[in-house]
Structure formats: C-alpha cells, structure tokens
Amino acid sequence: MAAPEEFAELVRIMARLRAPGGCPWDREQTHASIKPYVIEEAYEVAEAIDDGDFGELRKELGDLLLQVVFHAQMASEAGQFTIEDVVRAINDKMVRRHPHVFAGVDVSGSDEVLRNWAKIKTEERQGQADNSVVTGVPRALPALLRAHRLGEKASHVHFDWQDAAAVLDKVDEELGELRQALAAESSARVAAELGDLLHALASLGRHLGIHAEDALQGANDRFIRRFHAMEEGIAMRGKDIHDLTADELELIWSEVKAAEG
C-alpha cells in the first residue's frame, strides 16, 4: 500500500520547507496567516464535487491535505502536537464513534447511527464548559449551512418538525411575522424576523433532502446565467442596459427565462 509512504513524503517535504534554508515564505507563515487558505481549499474541494470534475477533486484534496500537514508541522515545531498525534486522534475518534462496526453494537439503520453518534459526542464533551447538543458547529460556516447543521444536531434528540409540510407551515408563520415587522417599521424586528424566516427555510431544505446553501448557490448561478443572456439580448437589439426601464428589463428577463424552457 503506497499511501503511508506518499503521506510520509508530504510530511518530509513540509518539514524541509519550514527548516533553516527552506522556503522563506513557508518559514514566515503562522497558523493565523494561512487560516484563510484552509477555508479557500475546502471551498475548492466543494466546487470540484459540484462540477463532477474528479481530476480537479484529486488536486484540490491534495491542496487541502497540505493545509493539514502545514498546521501540524508548525505545531510540532512549537512542541504542541505532531501530525502523528492528529492522525492518531482521528483514528481513535472514528473507532469510538462507530461502535456498530468496531464494538459489536447493533443498529437498525443510518438514523440510529446518527443518534448514537450525537450521544457519543455529548458524552465526549462531559466535563467541558459547553457540552450542549448543538455545540461544535463553527460560527465561520456560511449562515445557511450553519442553520442546516444546527437543525441536524437538534433533530438527533428529536427536537424537529415531523415532516416538510410542518416546516412549510412554520415558513408561512415566519413570513407573516416579517410582514408585521415591516408594517411596524422596526428595523431591528425586521432583521430578526428575516433571520427566523431564513432559518426556517434552511430547515425546510433539510426536510426535503436539499442543503439550502446549495439551493441558493444554484439560484445565484441561474441568476448570473440569465443576466448574461439578458445583457446579450439587449446588446443584440443595439441598446444600452443602463438606458432601459425596469419594465423593459423585466420583459427581456421573462423572455430569457421562457427560452430556457
């Protein structure tokens, strides 16, 4: 099996880059300075998955793995932990959280696996200042994705709507409350009610098996595609988009949508 040798070579390369006489840029970096690259590489992995481009996925996974090794190397230099500690910790966690695979625990299906996973995570946090069921969802996540994950965690202890229809009723309720806030002209209430509506929509997506974040990205992509088509249509008419009225733009927009079928 080549994986251990190839991984060890990556660790050696990173150590060499950080060593005296190595790369000046790599030697200057800190955990904080390369933190944005971890996020960027994770998004590029997600984009490759969305595109179905497995050649690109292979490359982007390598870039993401490099970030893990980079952080571990800096921690090792400071005497905090090593890459071996990182791998050992995740190995232990995976075995501990899959007792149905490694400890002979019987489960009825994936739903019970998820409930057991949540229970084990809560047990692991015993003694910590924050051992809540909904702990562990990073605030840095995109808000819709964070709402999805928070809802997932709450659902593991049965704090959830029964089905998508029930969530849709909640969406209607939140929309009504947003309308009331707008009528009251309370900007703070409007912001709060808009947030509640978006949170409910994320839950609706979860019950429909759709990530609201992905759905919104799809809508963004469609908007850009249709806007480009609208601009092209306007140019073909020999007109300038800046000179058209809102009604004229809406008419051309409708034509673009109709042409898509």
C-alpha positions in Angstrom: 0.0 0.0 0.0 1.6 3.3 -1.2 -0.5 5.7 0.9 1.7 5.7 4.0 4.9 6.3 2.0 3.3 9.0 -0.1 1.9 10.7 3.0 5.2 10.4 4.8 6.9 12.1 1.9 4.5 15.0 2.1 5.3 15.4 5.8 9.0 15.4 5.0 8.6 18.0 2.2 6.7 20.3 4.5 9.4 19.9 7.2 12.1 20.7 4.7 10.2 23.8 3.5 10.0 25.1 7.1 13.6 24.2 8.1 16.5 26.6 8.0 17.5 27.1 4.4 14.0 26.1 3.3 11.4 28.4 1.6 11.4 31.9 3.1 7.6 32.3 2.5 6.8 29.0 4.2 9.1 29.8 7.1 7.3 33.1 7.7 3.8 31.7 8.0 1.8 31.2 11.2 -1.5 29.4 12.0 -3.3 32.7 11.6 -1.7 33.7 8.3 -2.6 30.5 6.5 -6.0 30.1 8.1 -7.8 31.7 5.1 -6.3 29.0 2.8 -7.9 26.2 4.8 -11.3 27.7 4.1 -10.4 28.5 0.5 -9.2 25.0 -0.3 -12.2 23.4 1.4 -14.5 25.5 -0.9 -12.5 24.5 -3.9 -13.0 20.8 -3.0 -16.7 21.5 -2.7 -16.7 23.2 -6.1 -14.9 20.3 -7.8 -17.6 18.0 -6.3 -20.4 20.2 -7.6 -18.7 20.3 -11.0 -18.3 16.5 -11.1 -14.7 17.0 -12.0 -12.8 14.2 -10.4 -9.4 15.2 -11.8 -9.8 18.6 -10.2 -11.1 16.9 -7.0 -8.0 14.9 -6.7 -5.8 18.0 -6.9 -8.0 20.0 -4.5 -8.0 17.3 -1.9 -4.2 17.3 -2.1 -4.2 21.1 -1.5 -6.5 20.7 1.5 -4.3 17.9 2.9 -1.3 20.2 2.5 -3.0 22.7 4.8 -3.5 20.0 7.5 0.2 19.0 7.3 1.3 22.6 7.3 -0.6 23.4 10.5 0.7 20.2 12.1 4.3 21.0 11.2 4.1 24.4 12.8 2.5 22.9 15.9 5.3 20.3 16.0 8.0 23.0 15.9 6.3 24.6 18.9 6.2 21.4 20.8 2.4 21.4 20.8 1.5 18.2 18.8 2.6 16.3 15.7 1.0 15.0 12.6 1.1 11.6 14.2 -1.0 13.0 17.0 -3.5 14.4 14.6 -3.9 11.1 12.7 -4.0 9.0 15.9 -6.7 11.3 17.4 -9.0 10.9 14.3 -8.4 7.2 14.2 -9.4 6.8 17.8 -12.4 9.1 17.2 -13.7 7.1 14.2 -13.4 3.8 16.1 -15.1 5.2 19.2 -17.9 6.8 17.2 -18.6 3.6 15.2 -19.4 1.0 17.9 -21.7 -0.7 15.4 -18.7 -1.5 13.3 -15.9 -2.0 15.9 -17.6 -2.9 19.1 -20.5 -5.2 18.0 -23.3 -2.7 18.8 -26.5 -3.5 16.8 -28.2 -0.6 14.9 -31.4 -0.6 12.9 -30.1 1.8 10.2 -28.5 5.1 9.5 -30.9 7.1 11.6 -29.8 5.1 14.7 -26.2 5.5 13.7 -26.7 9.3 13.7 -28.4 9.3 17.1 -25.6 7.1 18.6 -23.1 9.5 17.0 -24.7 12.5 18.7 -24.9 10.7 22.0 -21.3 9.7 21.9 -20.2 13.3 21.0 -22.2 14.6 24.0 -20.5 12.0 26.3 -17.1 13.1 25.0 -17.9 16.7 26.0 -18.9 15.8 29.6 -16.8 18.0 31.9 -16.4 20.7 29.3 -17.8 24.1 29.9 -20.1 23.8 26.9 -21.5 20.3 26.4 -24.6 21.2 24.5 -26.0 19.0 21.8 -25.7 21.9 19.3 -22.1 22.7 20.2 -19.4 22.2 17.6 -21.0 23.9 14.5 -18.4 26.6 13.6 -19.7 30.2 13.5 -17.5 30.8 10.5 -19.6 28.5 8.3 -21.9 30.1 5.8 -25.1 31.0 7.7 -27.5 28.8 5.7 -25.1 25.8 6.1 -24.7 26.5 9.8 -28.5 26.6 10.2 -28.7 23.2 8.4 -26.2 21.7 10.7 -27.7 23.1 13.8 -31.1 21.7 12.8 -29.4 18.3 12.1 -27.9 18.2 15.6 -31.2 19.2 17.3 -33.0 16.5 15.3 -30.8 13.8 16.8 -32.6 14.4 20.1 -36.0 14.6 18.3 -36.2 18.4 18.5 -37.5 18.8 15.0 -40.6 19.1 12.8 -42.3 15.9 11.8 -42.2 16.5 8.1 -41.6 19.1 5.4 -45.3 20.1 5.4 -45.0 21.1 9.1 -41.9 23.2 8.3 -43.7 24.8 5.4 -46.3 26.0 7.9 -43.5 27.4 10.0 -42.2 29.3 6.9 -45.6 30.8 6.4 -45.7 31.8 10.1 -42.3 33.5 9.9 -43.3 35.3 6.7 -46.3 36.6 8.4 -44.2 37.9 11.3 -41.8 39.5 8.9 -44.8 41.3 7.3 -45.9 42.5 10.7 -42.4 43.8 11.5 -42.3 45.7 8.2 -45.6 47.3 9.0 -44.3 48.3 12.4 -41.3 49.9 10.6 -38.9 48.3 13.2 -35.6 47.7 11.6 -34.4 45.5 14.5 -37.5 43.4 14.3 -37.3 43.1 10.5 -33.7 41.8 10.8 -34.7 39.3 13.4 -37.8 38.1 11.6 -35.9 37.8 8.3 -33.3 35.7 10.1 -36.0 33.5 11.5 -37.5 33.1 8.0 -34.2 32.1 6.5 -33.6 29.6 9.4 -37.0 28.1 8.8 -36.2 27.8 5.0 -32.9 26.0 5.8 -34.9 23.5 7.9 -37.4 23.1 5.0 -34.5 22.3 2.7 -33.2 19.8 5.2 -36.5 18.0 5.4 -36.6 18.0 1.6 -33.1 16.5 1.4 -31.7 19.7 0.0 -29.0 21.9 1.5 -30.3 25.5 1.5 -26.7 26.7 0.8 -26.5 24.5 -2.3 -30.0 25.6 -3.4 -29.1 29.3 -3.1 -25.8 28.8 -4.9 -27.8 27.2 -7.7 -30.1 30.2 -7.8 -27.1 32.5 -7.9 -25.7 30.6 -10.8 -29.0 30.7 -12.7 -29.3 34.5 -12.0 -25.8 35.1 -13.4 -26.5 32.9 -16.5 -29.8 34.6 -17.1 -28.4 38.1 -16.5 -25.6 37.5 -19.0 -28.2 36.3 -21.5 -30.3 39.4 -20.9 -27.3 41.6 -21.5 -26.5 39.8 -24.7 -30.1 40.2 -25.9 -30.1 43.9 -25.1 -26.8 44.3 -27.0 -28.2 42.4 -30.0 -31.1 45.0 -30.0 -28.4 47.7 -30.2 -29.4 49.1 -26.8 -27.6 50.0 -23.6 -28.8 48.3 -20.4 -28.4 51.5 -18.5 -31.0 53.2 -20.6 -33.8 50.7 -20.2 -36.6 51.0 -17.7 -37.4 48.4 -15.0 -40.4 47.2 -17.0 -38.3 46.8 -20.2 -35.7 44.8 -18.3 -38.4 42.6 -16.7 -39.9 41.9 -20.1 -36.5 40.8 -21.5 -35.8 38.8 -18.3 -39.1 36.9 -18.8 -38.1 36.2 -22.4 -34.7 34.7 -21.2 -36.5 32.5 -18.6 -39.0 31.3 -21.2 -36.2 30.5 -23.7 -34.6 28.2 -21.1 -37.8 26.1 -21.0 
